[in-house]
Each structure stands twice: as structure tokens, then as C-alpha cells.
Amino acid sequence: MTEERGAMDDSARDGKGEPRVFIVIPAFNEGPAVGDAVRSVLSRYQNVIVVDDGSSDDTGERARAAGALVVTHLINRGQGAALKTGLDYGILRGADVLVTFDADGQHDSDDVDALIVPVVQGECDVVLGSRFLRSDNRIPFVRRCVLKVGILVTWILSGIRLTDTHNGLRAFSRSAAQRIRIVQDRMAHASEIIDEIATKKLRYKEVPVRITYTEYSMKKGQSSSAAFRVLMDFILGKLAR
């Protein structure tokens, strides 16, 4: 793993003593979209970490040019591993709050404040974004069905009933990020995080967030068959723990 800095300010604080917020963006072959994602969050928060997960395109270069701190996996390990690397690195740099954000343009930086505030105010340890708490999210029918199955299975296995369990927009307190173990390298990490919230008895809440589905993001997303493989990975991983 290597890291390089773009044009971002080297200070973790903004000079006003406010909580240090780090945005963590895992990215694999996201060259066409990652620069816009970085710029959208840098307009509000000065600490952005992009984990280039062994991309074969110019993802790292574009993220760095946009102003992110880029941490590079020399080989592709998967989104779960990239998130763990980014969270660990944010903690190392003194983050008080860590937010996970997708690189493909689906997430809206306007939603990040709503995730951060409950953590900063001590109301909860983890805030989870939910696309199902907004009526204006146009979720493709097949994707909606797959997500609903994931919600049901996660409830059965983890005992936490949520409206959305595979949304990559989340906020963690520093303590929560340190306590949550992510061992699933690939997409099963999303259910694993929910399981860890239950196991560690962390305080949590959901907030509504906007998801924008584009042709690009739909191509990058998981297929229905892949989603069921993710589910099996989570179940097998849970049995092995």
C-alpha cells in the first residue's frame, strides 16, 4: 500500500477547533467519475481519502488531481478491504468522524451533514443513509427487490431491522470505526458492518439520503446474481467468526 497527497490542505483541522471529518472514498477503475465525487465533497470538507483499490485506469491520478489524499492498494482487494484501509488511515490522521462515500456519482454531498450531526452531538455512534426513507429516489425495480431481500436477511441474521442495509453512505464516530471489524474484503462488508453494530451494541440511526442512478453507476453496480453471492459470503463469514 502506498499513499500520495493531492492539493488538499495538510491540516486535519479547519483552524476553528471543530471535529475533524474525513470522507473515505473506495474506488476501483472509477476514472470517469472519481474526480467529480472528490470535488463535490471537497467543496464542504477538507479531508478526503480515496483508496485506489488496484485500479488499471487513471483513478488514482484523477483523484489526486481533484485534491484528494490517495492511498493505493497495489492489487485489487475489494471494496470492504478498501474501506478498512481508508477508515484505518483516517483514524491514524486523527479523524473524529469518518464518512464513507461512493466514487461512482450515486451519492450527494448535500446529505453528508445529516449523517455527521447526530455523531458530533453524541446522539449515536453510527449513522446509516437510507434511500428508502426518501420517496423521490427512483430505484430500478430489480435493484429494489434485491435490496429488500438483503434487508430481510440482514434482519434475520443480525437482529437489526433497517430500511436499507447496503447503502455505502454512512458516518462513524472515531470510537465506532475503531471497534468495528471489517474482515470481508469484498461486498459482504456492508452486511458485516450491520452485524458489528449489533454485536458491539453501538448506537445507530438512519437518515434519508438521495441516490442518483445513472447508466454509468448501474453498469458499475452489482448484478442480481452477484448480490446473492455477496449474501452467501456474509453468511459463511458470520459462521466462521
RAPEVEN-V441240 format. One record per helix or strand of 2 or more residues. SS is the DSSP state (H for helix, E for strand). FROM is the first residue (numbers start at 1). TO is the last residue. If there is no record, write none. Layout:
SS/FROM/TO
SS/FROM/TO
This chain:
E/2/5
E/21/27
H/31/42
E/47/53
H/59/66
E/69/73
H/79/92
E/97/100
H/109/120
E/126/130
H/131/133
H/141/158
E/170/173
H/174/179
H/189/199
E/204/208
H/215/220
H/224/240
